[in-house]
Amino acid sequence: MRALGATRPEAAQMAVALAAEAFGGLDVLANDAGHGLLGAIDEATPGECRPRFEVNGFGLIEVPRAVLPSMRR
């Protein structure tokens, strides 16, 4: 199993290509990458919050963008 950098479009596309090669395609996407923040939001720095937004926001977009074209085919 390899880690997927969910916020990097090229990483998501590579994961789709590897899955298609290994399994002949994809039928299901479980888009469950996420970061949590333990503590009060007003005590968090932008540097602590930004990675969570990148994964929980953009990761949620990039992975389906990479997967859906192959699922439609």
Secondary structure, 3 states (H helix, E strand, C coil): CCCCCCCCHHHHHHHHHHHHHHHCCCCCCCCCCCCCCCCCHHHCCHHHHHHHHHHHHHHHHHHHHHHHHHHHC
